[in-house]
Amino acid sequence: MLSKKFLFRDEVLATVMLITVIGSLTLAVIDEKSRPQFLDLTKFAIGTYIKFLIPRSRLSDRDV
């Protein structure tokens, strides 16, 4: 059951990030004056998603 919870969380995260990236790129195409801000938002969204995909190291899980 625990693995289903994580799978659902990953699917929701992927969906939210996909909507954010597509929306930001669409707005960047429409509004030329704000294009750099929308592209920065897209870079941030992709970086955040990649960060969540990288597994945590075992050292952070242990009590030190």
N, C-alpha and C positions, 0 to 999 in steps of 0.2 A: 504494500500500500504506500510505503514511503517513496518508492521509486515513481509511482504514478503522480504523486504530488509534485516531485521535481520535474517530471516530464511536462506536466500542465504548466508549471511556472515558466519553463523554458519556452513553451509554445506561446504563451501570453507575451513574454518579453520579446520574442522574435516578431510577433505580430505588431506590437507597439512600435518597435524600432523600424520596421518596414514602413508603417504608416508615417512615422516621423520623417524618414529619409525621403519618401516619395513626395510628401507634402512640402517639405522644405525645398526640394529641387524644383517642384512645380511653381512655388511662389518665387523662387529665384529667377525662373524663366519669365514670369509675368512682370515682376517688379524689378527693373534693372537698377534702380537707385539703391535698393537694399540687398542686392545680390551678395555682397561679401558677408553680411550678417547671416543670411540663410545658408550660405556655404559653410560658415563656421559652425552653425547649428548642426548641419549634416555631418561634419567631421567629428563633432562632439558625440553625436548619437552613435556613429559607427565605432568610435573608440570605446564608448561605454559598453556597447554590446560585446566587443571583443574582450574587454576586461572581465565581463561576467562569464565568458566562455572558458577563460583560463582557470583551471582548477587551483584551489588553494594548496599551499604546501603543507606537509604533515607537521612541520614545526609549529605552525600557528595553532594547530588543534591540540597540542600537548600542553599540559600545565608546566610551566618553567619556574 
